[in-house]
Amino acid sequence: MKFSDITGHNDIITALKSSIDSGKLPHALLFSGLSGIGKFRTARALAQYLHCKNRKNGDSCGVCPSCIQHQKHNNPDLHFVYPILKKEGAVISKDFIAQWRDFIDENSYMPPEKWNEFLKAGNSQPSIYVDESEEIINRASLSSYRENLKIFIIWQPEKMRMEAANKLLKIIEEPFEDTLFILVSNNESGILPTILSRTQRFNFHPLSPAEIERMLREKGVDDETAADAARIAGGSLEKAEAIACHPDELNDFSGLFKDVMRNAYALKAKRLKELSEEIASFGREKIIRFLNYCARLVRENFIYNFGISSLNEMTKDEASFSEKFAPFIHAGNVEKIETEISRAASDIERNANSKIVLFDLFLLLSRFVRMAITNEFPQQNKI
């Protein structure tokens, strides 16, 4: 991975290269921000740049032995740390190195739910265990193999168990001179505060729709699909690529959302029960993605009532449905609906019975979408 392969984040890349050129790169960095915006790609590009033997024009060369090893994920002085499941004797990241290499080859923007699928996690939550911290300390204490710097890229440090975080803290507080830690986090609030305080933080901002649309077009996505995907991706190129290149899930979620809302309004409990059972069969990660989709559509339909199209982030199909549905999402019920969807997602994440949780949610939606429409908006803005 080279810096030239990164979309956006030019200010961060410039700052990193300036620190390297001045010899003032800190021993521990934190890359934080939303999932799918290029943090991990930047960490990989930085590691390759640091190990490259023939840097050119502010970037790694891509062809020296070190660069080639980076591209094959087997440079002996680059160590990846990531959440795993303890099963069949596996206790540290390298026990899953084959799955990991396949994962980052296929998913360079690192969607966590895809890693869970590679691990076949089911309802289990991958973590970084204390054995991992002990392994990091052991590796860091050894001399580097061929480079002048050992680099540890820790993906999702918020997944560290407390005992693992406390043990890692010791080496971050008193690091070896030839060791660099790059923490890549989707949720920095979950990281031990004492670790946070010992890192230099780089906050990655969501990509602009224009940047995302340009990249999708370069990948051969047609103009209309690229524009739709960029508009609703929330600044995540990973999400935009998933929408543009694999639209089946988005289409399925759209159809299910319409089905749920129509039957909720019609008070068809039998059909709602059938839908709850159908969606429950998806498995936890996909159920949560569906509920997140519902929350987005509820929010977008509320905004739709303002009558300012530039505020909305919807596909043409979603906007078409909103022409009639949006008035039923208003100031009197929008917070109630969003709260219940969020509660359902939280319950399912904690392994509650998905069928029961979803059916209860759909019955509550029946009450909420039938609430009297408020006069919060001027009549001309009503659809």
Secondary structure, DSSP 8 states (H G I E B T S, - for coil): --GGG--S-HHHHHHHHHHHHTT---SEEEEES-TTSSHHHHHHHHHHHHH-SS-BTTB--S-SHHHHHHHTT--TTEEEE--B---TT--SGGGGHHHHHHHHHH-TT--HHHHHHHHT-TT---BB-HHHHHHHHHHHHS--SSSS-EEEEEE-GGGB-HHHHHHHHHHHHS--TTEEEEEEES-GGGS-HHHHTTSEEEE-----HHHHHHHHHHTT--HHHHHHHHHHSTT-HHHHHHHHH-THHHHHHHHHHHHHHHHHHTT-HHHHHHHHHHHHTT-HHHHHHHHHHHHHHHHHHHHHTT--GGG----HHHHHHHHHHGGGS-TTTHHHHHHHHHHHHHHHHTT--HHHHHHHHHHHHHHHTTS-----S-GGG--
